[in-house]
Amino acid sequence: MKTYHDKPQHLLLFHSLIDAGTSCTFPCDSRGHVDMDALSDAARDDYLYARAVMGREFAAPAVIEAATH
């Protein structure tokens, strides 16, 4: 699982439709809005890719609460 965050409260989760063990998460607000300016270049590329191939390689994303430790 690729994860890009520094303790966000919510994550936008994309599950792979091709590989059941693969997913990507990105920090977001409670409504699923991702601050792309806060992402690294690699994370931004992965986020845009996941959005572009939604329905083919990744399922529609879900907003989940981030685990707090």
Phi and psi restraints in degrees (range 20) as a CNS / XPLOR table:
assign (resid 1 and name C) (resid 2 and name N)
       (resid 2 and name CA) (resid 2 and name C) 1.0 -85.8 20.0 2
assign (resid 2 and name N) (resid 2 and name CA)
       (resid 2 and name C) (resid 3 and name N) 1.0 129.7 20.0 2
assign (resid 2 and name C) (resid 3 and name N)
       (resid 3 and name CA) (resid 3 and name C) 1.0 -132.4 20.0 2
assign (resid 3 and name N) (resid 3 and name CA)
       (resid 3 and name C) (resid 4 and name N) 1.0 132.2 20.0 2
assign (resid 3 and name C) (resid 4 and name N)
       (resid 4 and name CA) (resid 4 and name C) 1.0 -129.3 20.0 2
assign (resid 4 and name N) (resid 4 and name CA)
       (resid 4 and name C) (resid 5 and name N) 1.0 96.4 20.0 2
assign (resid 4 and name C) (resid 5 and name N)
       (resid 5 and name CA) (resid 5 and name C) 1.0 -170.6 20.0 2
assign (resid 5 and name N) (resid 5 and name CA)
       (resid 5 and name C) (resid 6 and name N) 1.0 159.4 20.0 2
assign (resid 5 and name C) (resid 6 and name N)
       (resid 6 and name CA) (resid 6 and name C) 1.0 -121.4 20.0 2
assign (resid 6 and name N) (resid 6 and name CA)
       (resid 6 and name C) (resid 7 and name N) 1.0 79.6 20.0 2
assign (resid 6 and name C) (resid 7 and name N)
       (resid 7 and name CA) (resid 7 and name C) 1.0 55.0 20.0 2
assign (resid 7 and name N) (resid 7 and name CA)
       (resid 7 and name C) (resid 8 and name N) 1.0 54.7 20.0 2
assign (resid 7 and name C) (resid 8 and name N)
       (resid 8 and name CA) (resid 8 and name C) 1.0 -73.5 20.0 2
assign (resid 8 and name N) (resid 8 and name CA)
       (resid 8 and name C) (resid 9 and name N) 1.0 163.9 20.0 2
assign (resid 8 and name C) (resid 9 and name N)
       (resid 9 and name CA) (resid 9 and name C) 1.0 -84.7 20.0 2
assign (resid 9 and name N) (resid 9 and name CA)
       (resid 9 and name C) (resid 10 and name N) 1.0 -26.3 20.0 2
assign (resid 9 and name C) (resid 10 and name N)
       (resid 10 and name CA) (resid 10 and name C) 1.0 -134.2 20.0 2
assign (resid 10 and name N) (resid 10 and name CA)
       (resid 10 and name C) (resid 11 and name N) 1.0 153.6 20.0 2
assign (resid 10 and name C) (resid 11 and name N)
       (resid 11 and name CA) (resid 11 and name C) 1.0 -130.6 20.0 2
assign (resid 11 and name N) (resid 11 and name CA)
       (resid 11 and name C) (resid 12 and name N) 1.0 145.6 20.0 2
assign (resid 11 and name C) (resid 12 and name N)
       (resid 12 and name CA) (resid 12 and name C) 1.0 -97.2 20.0 2
assign (resid 12 and name N) (resid 12 and name CA)
       (resid 12 and name C) (resid 13 and name N) 1.0 117.8 20.0 2
assign (resid 12 and name C) (resid 13 and name N)
       (resid 13 and name CA) (resid 13 and name C) 1.0 -109.2 20.0 2
assign (resid 13 and name N) (resid 13 and name CA)
       (resid 13 and name C) (resid 14 and name N) 1.0 122.9 20.0 2
assign (resid 13 and name C) (resid 14 and name N)
       (resid 14 and name CA) (resid 14 and name C) 1.0 -109.2 20.0 2
assign (resid 14 and name N) (resid 14 and name CA)
       (resid 14 and name C) (resid 15 and name N) 1.0 117.0 20.0 2
assign (resid 14 and name C) (resid 15 and name N)
       (resid 15 and name CA) (resid 15 and name C) 1.0 -90.2 20.0 2
assign (resid 15 and name N) (resid 15 and name CA)
       (resid 15 and name C) (resid 16 and name N) 1.0 138.9 20.0 2
assign (resid 15 and name C) (resid 16 and name N)
       (resid 16 and name CA) (resid 16 and name C) 1.0 -70.9 20.0 2
assign (resid 16 and name N) (resid 16 and name CA)
       (resid 16 and name C) (resid 17 and name N) 1.0 139.6 20.0 2
assign (resid 16 and name C) (resid 17 and name N)
       (resid 17 and name CA) (resid 17 and name C) 1.0 -89.8 20.0 2
assign (resid 17 and name N) (resid 17 and name CA)
       (resid 17 and name C) (resid 18 and name N) 1.0 -12.0 20.0 2
assign (resid 17 and name C) (resid 18 and name N)
       (resid 18 and name CA) (resid 18 and name C) 1.0 -100.3 20.0 2
assign (resid 18 and name N) (resid 18 and name CA)
       (resid 18 and name C) (resid 19 and name N) 1.0 -43.4 20.0 2
assign (resid 18 and name C) (resid 19 and name N)
       (resid 19 and name CA) (resid 19 and name C) 1.0 -122.4 20.0 2
assign (resid 19 and name N) (resid 19 and name CA)
       (resid 19 and name C) (resid 20 and name N) 1.0 107.3 20.0 2
assign (resid 19 and name C) (resid 20 and name N)
       (resid 20 and name CA) (resid 20 and name C) 1.0 -56.8 20.0 2
assign (resid 20 and name N) (resid 20 and name CA)
       (resid 20 and name C) (resid 21 and name N) 1.0 -24.1 20.0 2
assign (resid 20 and name C) (resid 21 and name N)
       (resid 21 and name CA) (resid 21 and name C) 1.0 -90.2 20.0 2
assign (resid 21 and name N) (resid 21 and name CA)
       (resid 21 and name C) (resid 22 and name N) 1.0 4.4 20.0 2
assign (resid 21 and name C) (resid 22 and name N)
       (resid 22 and name CA) (resid 22 and name C) 1.0 -110.2 20.0 2
assign (resid 22 and name N) (resid 22 and name CA)
       (resid 22 and name C) (resid 23 and name N) 1.0 136.5 20.0 2
assign (resid 22 and name C) (resid 23 and name N)
       (resid 23 and name CA) (resid 23 and name C) 1.0 -154.3 20.0 2
assign (resid 23 and name N) (resid 23 and name CA)
       (resid 23 and name C) (resid 24 and name N) 1.0 164.6 20.0 2
assign (resid 23 and name C) (resid 24 and name N)
       (resid 24 and name CA) (resid 24 and name C) 1.0 -129.3 20.0 2
assign (resid 24 and name N) (resid 24 and name CA)
       (resid 24 and name C) (resid 25 and name N) 1.0 140.8 20.0 2
assign (resid 24 and name C) (resid 25 and name N)
       (resid 25 and name CA) (resid 25 and name C) 1.0 -127.0 20.0 2
assign (resid 25 and name N) (resid 25 and name CA)
       (resid 25 and name C) (resid 26 and name N) 1.0 147.8 20.0 2
assign (resid 25 and name C) (resid 26 and name N)
       (resid 26 and name CA) (resid 26 and name C) 1.0 -138.9 20.0 2
assign (resid 26 and name N) (resid 26 and name CA)
       (resid 26 and name C) (resid 27 and name N) 1.0 141.9 20.0 2
assign (resid 26 and name C) (resid 27 and name N)
       (resid 27 and name CA) (resid 27 and name C) 1.0 -64.2 20.0 2
assign (resid 27 and name N) (resid 27 and name CA)
       (resid 27 and name C) (resid 28 and name N) 1.0 140.7 20.0 2
assign (resid 27 and name C) (resid 28 and name N)
       (resid 28 and name CA) (resid 28 and name C) 1.0 -152.2 20.0 2
assign (resid 28 and name N) (resid 28 and name CA)
       (resid 28 and name C) (resid 29 and name N) 1.0 174.8 20.0 2
assign (resid 28 and name C) (resid 29 and name N)
       (resid 29 and name CA) (resid 29 and name C) 1.0 -89.5 20.0 2
assign (resid 29 and name N) (resid 29 and name CA)
       (resid 29 and name C) (resid 30 and name N) 1.0 -177.1 20.0 2
assign (resid 29 and name C) (resid 30 and name N)
       (resid 30 and name CA) (resid 30 and name C) 1.0 -66.0 20.0 2
assign (resid 30 and name N) (resid 30 and name CA)
       (resid 30 and name C) (resid 31 and name N) 1.0 -15.5 20.0 2
assign (resid 30 and name C) (resid 31 and name N)
       (resid 31 and name CA) (resid 31 and name C) 1.0 -99.0 20.0 2
assign (resid 31 and name N) (resid 31 and name CA)
       (resid 31 and name C) (resid 32 and name N) 1.0 0.1 20.0 2
assign (resid 31 and name C) (resid 32 and name N)
       (resid 32 and name CA) (resid 32 and name C) 1.0 91.0 20.0 2
assign (resid 32 and name N) (resid 32 and name CA)
       (resid 32 and name C) (resid 33 and name N) 1.0 10.9 20.0 2
assign (resid 32 and name C) (resid 33 and name N)
       (resid 33 and name CA) (resid 33 and name C) 1.0 -81.8 20.0 2
assign (resid 33 and name N) (resid 33 and name CA)
       (resid 33 and name C) (resid 34 and name N) 1.0 125.2 20.0 2
assign (resid 33 and name C) (resid 34 and name N)
       (resid 34 and name CA) (resid 34 and name C) 1.0 -98.9 20.0 2
assign (resid 34 and name N) (resid 34 and name CA)
       (resid 34 and name C) (resid 35 and name N) 1.0 130.7 20.0 2
assign (resid 34 and name C) (resid 35 and name N)
       (resid 35 and name CA) (resid 35 and name C) 1.0 -83.8 20.0 2
assign (resid 35 and name N) (resid 35 and name CA)
       (resid 35 and name C) (resid 36 and name N) 1.0 93.3 20.0 2
assign (resid 35 and name C) (resid 36 and name N)
       (resid 36 and name CA) (resid 36 and name C) 1.0 -64.0 20.0 2
assign (resid 36 and name N) (resid 36 and name CA)
       (resid 36 and name C) (resid 37 and name N) 1.0 -26.8 20.0 2
assign (resid 36 and name C) (resid 37 and name N)
       (resid 37 and name CA) (resid 37 and name C) 1.0 -67.0 20.0 2
assign (resid 37 and name N) (resid 37 and name CA)
       (resid 37 and name C) (resid 38 and name N) 1.0 -23.8 20.0 2
assign (resid 37 and name C) (resid 38 and name N)
       (resid 38 and name CA) (resid 38 and name C) 1.0 -86.2 20.0 2
assign (resid 38 and name N) (resid 38 and name CA)
       (resid 38 and name C) (resid 39 and name N) 1.0 -11.1 20.0 2
assign (resid 38 and name C) (resid 39 and name N)
       (resid 39 and name CA) (resid 39 and name C) 1.0 -82.5 20.0 2
assign (resid 39 and name N) (resid 39 and name CA)
       (resid 39 and name C) (resid 40 and name N) 1.0 151.0 20.0 2
assign (resid 39 and name C) (resid 40 and name N)
       (resid 40 and name CA) (resid 40 and name C) 1.0 -68.7 20.0 2
assign (resid 40 and name N) (resid 40 and name CA)
       (resid 40 and name C) (resid 41 and name N) 1.0 167.9 20.0 2
assign (resid 40 and name C) (resid 41 and name N)
       (resid 41 and name CA) (resid 41 and name C) 1.0 -58.9 20.0 2
assign (resid 41 and name N) (resid 41 and name CA)
       (resid 41 and name C) (resid 42 and name N) 1.0 -43.8 20.0 2
assign (resid 41 and name C) (resid 42 and name N)
       (resid 42 and name CA) (resid 42 and name C) 1.0 -64.8 20.0 2
assign (resid 42 and name N) (resid 42 and name CA)
       (resid 42 and name C) (resid 43 and name N) 1.0 -43.4 20.0 2
assign (resid 42 and name C) (resid 43 and name N)
       (resid 43 and name CA) (resid 43 and name C) 1.0 -65.3 20.0 2
assign (resid 43 and name N) (resid 43 and name CA)
       (resid 43 and name C) (resid 44 and name N) 1.0 -40.9 20.0 2
assign (resid 43 and name C) (resid 44 and name N)
       (resid 44 and name CA) (resid 44 and name C) 1.0 -62.9 20.0 2
assign (resid 44 and name N) (resid 44 and name CA)
       (resid 44 and name C) (resid 45 and name N) 1.0 -42.9 20.0 2
assign (resid 44 and name C) (resid 45 and name N)
       (resid 45 and name CA) (resid 45 and name C) 1.0 -60.3 20.0 2
assign (resid 45 and name N) (resid 45 and name CA)
       (resid 45 and name C) (resid 46 and name N) 1.0 -45.1 20.0 2
assign (resid 45 and name C) (resid 46 and name N)
       (resid 46 and name CA) (resid 46 and name C) 1.0 -64.3 20.0 2
assign (resid 46 and name N) (resid 46 and name CA)
       (resid 46 and name C) (resid 47 and name N) 1.0 -41.3 20.0 2
assign (resid 46 and name C) (resid 47 and name N)
       (resid 47 and name CA) (resid 47 and name C) 1.0 -62.2 20.0 2
assign (resid 47 and name N) (resid 47 and name CA)
       (resid 47 and name C) (resid 48 and name N) 1.0 -48.6 20.0 2
assign (resid 47 and name C) (resid 48 and name N)
       (resid 48 and name CA) (resid 48 and name C) 1.0 -64.5 20.0 2
assign (resid 48 and name N) (resid 48 and name CA)
       (resid 48 and name C) (resid 49 and name N) 1.0 -36.1 20.0 2
assign (resid 48 and name C) (resid 49 and name N)
       (resid 49 and name CA) (resid 49 and name C) 1.0 -65.2 20.0 2
assign (resid 49 and name N) (resid 49 and name CA)
       (resid 49 and name C) (resid 50 and name N) 1.0 -47.9 20.0 2
assign (resid 49 and name C) (resid 50 and name N)
       (resid 50 and name CA) (resid 50 and name C) 1.0 -58.6 20.0 2
assign (resid 50 and name N) (resid 50 and name CA)
       (resid 50 and name C) (resid 51 and name N) 1.0 -40.8 20.0 2
assign (resid 50 and name C) (resid 51 and name N)
       (resid 51 and name CA) (resid 51 and name C) 1.0 -65.8 20.0 2
assign (resid 51 and name N) (resid 51 and name CA)
       (resid 51 and name C) (resid 52 and name N) 1.0 -39.5 20.0 2
assign (resid 51 and name C) (resid 52 and name N)
       (resid 52 and name CA) (resid 52 and name C) 1.0 -69.1 20.0 2
assign (resid 52 and name N) (resid 52 and name CA)
       (resid 52 and name C) (resid 53 and name N) 1.0 -31.0 20.0 2
assign (resid 52 and name C) (resid 53 and name N)
       (resid 53 and name CA) (resid 53 and name C) 1.0 -105.8 20.0 2
assign (resid 53 and name N) (resid 53 and name CA)
       (resid 53 and name C) (resid 54 and name N) 1.0 17.2 20.0 2
assign (resid 53 and name C) (resid 54 and name N)
       (resid 54 and name CA) (resid 54 and name C) 1.0 -59.0 20.0 2
assign (resid 54 and name N) (resid 54 and name CA)
       (resid 54 and name C) (resid 55 and name N) 1.0 131.0 20.0 2
assign (resid 54 and name C) (resid 55 and name N)
       (resid 55 and name CA) (resid 55 and name C) 1.0 94.1 20.0 2
assign (resid 55 and name N) (resid 55 and name CA)
       (resid 55 and name C) (resid 56 and name N) 1.0 -17.0 20.0 2
assign (resid 55 and name C) (resid 56 and name N)
       (resid 56 and name CA) (resid 56 and name C) 1.0 -112.4 20.0 2
assign (resid 56 and name N) (resid 56 and name CA)
       (resid 56 and name C) (resid 57 and name N) 1.0 -51.7 20.0 2
assign (resid 56 and name C) (resid 57 and name N)
       (resid 57 and name CA) (resid 57 and name C) 1.0 -109.9 20.0 2
assign (resid 57 and name N) (resid 57 and name CA)
       (resid 57 and name C) (resid 58 and name N) 1.0 -30.1 20.0 2
assign (resid 57 and name C) (resid 58 and name N)
       (resid 58 and name CA) (resid 58 and name C) 1.0 -127.0 20.0 2
assign (resid 58 and name N) (resid 58 and name CA)
       (resid 58 and name C) (resid 59 and name N) 1.0 144.7 20.0 2
assign (resid 58 and name C) (resid 59 and name N)
       (resid 59 and name CA) (resid 59 and name C) 1.0 -73.5 20.0 2
assign (resid 59 and name N) (resid 59 and name CA)
       (resid 59 and name C) (resid 60 and name N) 1.0 164.6 20.0 2
assign (resid 59 and name C) (resid 60 and name N)
       (resid 60 and name CA) (resid 60 and name C) 1.0 -57.0 20.0 2
assign (resid 60 and name N) (resid 60 and name CA)
       (resid 60 and name C) (resid 61 and name N) 1.0 140.9 20.0 2
assign (resid 60 and name C) (resid 61 and name N)
       (resid 61 and name CA) (resid 61 and name C) 1.0 -73.4 20.0 2
assign (resid 61 and name N) (resid 61 and name CA)
       (resid 61 and name C) (resid 62 and name N) 1.0 159.4 20.0 2
assign (resid 61 and name C) (resid 62 and name N)
       (resid 62 and name CA) (resid 62 and name C) 1.0 -126.2 20.0 2
assign (resid 62 and name N) (resid 62 and name CA)
       (resid 62 and name C) (resid 63 and name N) 1.0 142.4 20.0 2
assign (resid 62 and name C) (resid 63 and name N)
       (resid 63 and name CA) (resid 63 and name C) 1.0 -87.1 20.0 2
assign (resid 63 and name N) (resid 63 and name CA)
       (resid 63 and name C) (resid 64 and name N) 1.0 126.4 20.0 2
assign (resid 63 and name C) (resid 64 and name N)
       (resid 64 and name CA) (resid 64 and name C) 1.0 -125.8 20.0 2
assign (resid 64 and name N) (resid 64 and name CA)
       (resid 64 and name C) (resid 65 and name N) 1.0 155.8 20.0 2
assign (resid 64 and name C) (resid 65 and name N)
       (resid 65 and name CA) (resid 65 and name C) 1.0 -78.4 20.0 2
assign (resid 65 and name N) (resid 65 and name CA)
       (resid 65 and name C) (resid 66 and name N) 1.0 136.3 20.0 2
assign (resid 65 and name C) (resid 66 and name N)
       (resid 66 and name CA) (resid 66 and name C) 1.0 -73.5 20.0 2
assign (resid 66 and name N) (resid 66 and name CA)
       (resid 66 and name C) (resid 67 and name N) 1.0 144.2 20.0 2
assign (resid 66 and name C) (resid 67 and name N)
       (resid 67 and name CA) (resid 67 and name C) 1.0 -67.6 20.0 2
assign (resid 67 and name N) (resid 67 and name CA)
       (resid 67 and name C) (resid 68 and name N) 1.0 136.1 20.0 2
assign (resid 67 and name C) (resid 68 and name N)
       (resid 68 and name CA) (resid 68 and name C) 1.0 -108.7 20.0 2
assign (resid 68 and name N) (resid 68 and name CA)
       (resid 68 and name C) (resid 69 and name N) 1.0 133.4 20.0 2
